[in-house]
Amino acid sequence: MKERFIIKDICIASGWAFLLLVTSVYLGRPMGTGAWLFLVPLLMKLFVMAVAYDFKDINSDRRSGVRSLPVVMGEDSSKLVLHVLNTVATALILLLIYFGLLPLLGVIFVPAFIYQFLMIQLVNEDAPGWVYFIICDLEQFFWLVFLGIGGWLIGYH
C-alpha cells in the first residue's frame, strides 16, 4: 500500500473520519445532511494531518520506494498542496455554517486551521522529533474532541 501514491494517507484520513460514523451509531442518531457534507472537509483536514508525518521519513521513503507526497512532489510543493487543502477545507466548513448545514459551534475548526498552518510550516525532513511527537501527534487528540463533543454535529439538518 505504501508504494502507491498517497493511498496510505487516504486510508489513514478515512480511518479517522470513520469516527464520525461511529459517533452516530454510538449515539443512536442518524447523520444529517450537514454531517454527511462535513465528511468532505474533514477528510481533507485529516489527509493534511496524515501527510505531515511523511516529511520525517522522506529519506527512508526514497530508499524504500515509498511514493509519499513529499517524495513525489518535493517538500515545498507538498507544503503548498497541504496549505491549499487546509484553506479549502476550512472555507467549506465555514460555508456549511453560513448555509445553516452545520451549527455555529463549527467555528471551532477555525483554530484548527491556524494549528495546521503552523504544523505545515514546521514539518520537514530535518525537523526535530518534538515537531512530530508533540505537534503532529497532538492534533489527533483535537480531532477526537471535535468529533466526540457529544455528537454536536450528528443529526444537524
N, C-alpha and C positions, 0 to 999 in steps of 0.2 A: 504494500500500500504506500510506503514511503517513497518508492521510486516514481510514482505517478504524481504529476504536478498538482500541488495544493489539495489533493484528496484527503490526506491526513488531517489538515487543518479544517476542512469542511466537515469531516467526521467528528472532530473534537467540538466544533461550534454546534453541530447538530445535537450532539450528546448533551451539552449544557442547555440548549434551547428546549430539549425534551422535558426539562424540569417544569416548564410552563404547563405542559400537558399532564405531567404527574401531579402538579399542584391542583389542577382542575379535577382530576379523578379523586385525589385525596380529599378535597373539599366537597366533592359530590355536586359540583356546579358546572354546567356546560359552559364552554368558552363562547363568549360573544364575538361579534364581528370585529370589534376593536382589538381583542386579544389575538384573533387569527391574523389580522393585518399587522399587529405588532411583531409577529414572528419574523417578518422581513428585516426590519431594522435590528431586531435582536440578534438574528443570525449574522448580520453584518458586523455588529459590535463584538460579538463573540469570536468571529473569524479574525478580527483585528487582534484580539487577545491571544488567540492561538498562534498566529503568525509571529507575534512579538517574541515568543520563545525560540523561533527558528534562527534568530540572529545570533544567539550564543553558540550555535552549532554549525555555523557557516563552513568553517574549515573541514570539520569531520564529515559534514554532509557532502561537500565536494568530493572528498576522497572516497566516500561510500556510494556515490552516485545518487544521493537523495536529491530530488528536484523540488526543493522548497522555494518559496517566493524570493527570499534574499539571494539564494544561489543562482536562480534563473535570471532574475532582473537586476541584481546588484542591490547594495544597501540603500543608496539614495533613491532609486526608482521605487523600491519596495516601500520605503517610508512615505513617499508621495502617494502611492496607492492606498496605504493604510490611513493617511490623513484624509484622503478623499472619502474613503468608506466611513470613517468616523464622522465626518461632517455630514455626509448624505444621510447616514443612519439617524443622527441627531435631528436633522431637518425633518425627516419623515416622522419621527416621534412627535416633534412639535406640531407638525401638520395634523397628525392624528388627534392631538389635544385640541387644536384650533377647530377642527371639524366635529368635535364632540364624540369622537370614537374612542378616546382614552380619557380617563378622569384627569383633572388638573394636577393631581398628585404625580402624574407622569413627568412633570418638570424635574423630578428627582434625577432624571437622566442627563440634565444639563451639567451638573458637576462631574458625571461620568465622562462627558465629552472632554472636559478640561483635564481630567485624570488621564484619559487615554492619549490625549495630545502630548502631555508631558512624558508619558511612558514611551511613546513612539520616539520622542526626541532622545531619550536615554539609551535605548537599545542599540547595540552594535556589536560586532564580533569581538571587540576589545573591552566591552563594558565589564565592570567588576561584578562578581557574583551577587552582591546585595541587590543589584538592579533587577535581577531575575528572581531571586529567592525572597525578596521582600516586596518590591514594587509590583512586579508582574503577578506574583502569587497572591498578593493582597486583593487584586481586582476580582479574583474568583469568589472571594467572600462577599464582595459587594453584590455580585450577581445573585448569590443565594439569598441575600437580604431583599434585593429588588424583586425577585420572583416570589419570595415567600412572605411578603408583608401581608399576611392574612388573605392572600388572593385578591388584592385590591383591583387587579386587572381582569381577573376571570369573570366572565358573565357581563362585563360592561358593554352595553349596546350590542 
